[in-house]
Amino acid sequence: MKNILKFYLLLLLSITIVSCDSTTQETTTAESDSMALADPTQNELNSNQNQLLKEILSESSTGTVRGISFGDPVSAVKANENYEMFEELPDHLGYTHETDQLETIDIQYFLTTDGKVNKIEIDVYLNSPQATKELWNSGKHHFTENFGPVNGKATSLNWEHNDVKVQMEDVSKGKDFGLKFIFHPVNKNVFARNK
């Protein structure tokens, strides 16, 4: 009887030790997981938004945006645009690019019936509300400095300079974050100059 009692005491002690050890491991794993998710660094999640704006606009000495002017033919877009083409239709060309932080830039060059650029839309899909706010502020500063006074409201701003109108919109919804930039000519004289 003594041996059976010893056996049960040893068995109970073993179970208790194993149980305590697995509880400690679970707690440690849970704590390290929550710490990793709770505080991601800015650089891991988002690009530098001032640099991203430069990447998006890729302004050159010629052209409205990314070296392209209103009235330019399709061939000029294909020659100048270095992003990956994802769509080619009679009324527009679509290009896309993904940053190292998995932010996406989609550009559509809209065309007239004779194949000339008449509007440029750039959609930027971001990873966080903070990135959206920073890109918004960078865009607002850039266009106000280069195009003059801003008009608009909280989620949509407009600038007009020479023959170009720029709209910047916050298109964030729920957990989807991003901005849209729209460039279009103010009048048809722009097309006449580029023929």
Phi, psi and omega in degrees: 000324179297320180296320179295319179296318177299316181301313180295323177294318178295318178297316179296319178296318178298315179298318180297316180295313180297318180297316179296320182294317181290326177295320179295318179296317179298316180297314180298316179297315180297318180295317181291325177296314182292327178293321181293324182276332187285333188224063177290144180285155182303318184291333179286328187263320188232151172283166168291117189288333174294317177293322180297321178298318177298319177297316182297310185279327179039053185291143176232178181292338176245155174091157178282306182218133175054033178080009182247135177248158174297137182094350176293145179282167178306320182301325179292321178297311181298326180285327186264329186281125182256001175281169181282128178286131177244350184203134174223108180234164181302331183259354176193160172243138179240135179231153180220155178208141177243132180280173178298334179268014178065028170275147184242137176243117176247130181237133175238127175258110180275145189237151172284175180296336177263019172078032178250143180294126178233358175194145177232126177241133178236120176255130180240119180259121188248173186261347186202161175295329179295317178297320179298314180298317181293318179292322176303310181295321177297315179296316180299315179296313182300308184289326177293319179293323185263337185243349179100200186302148181261147172237156175137198183227192188303320185248005180210120180240151182227145173226149176225127182217127184051246183251016185241135173247133179242134174241137174236124183235139171273113184253021180294137176217121179061239181263010176259122185244142176171172178232156175235133175245129179236127178242126175212155182287149178280325179214172186283351177299333179300317181291324181296324180290333186261014179276000000 
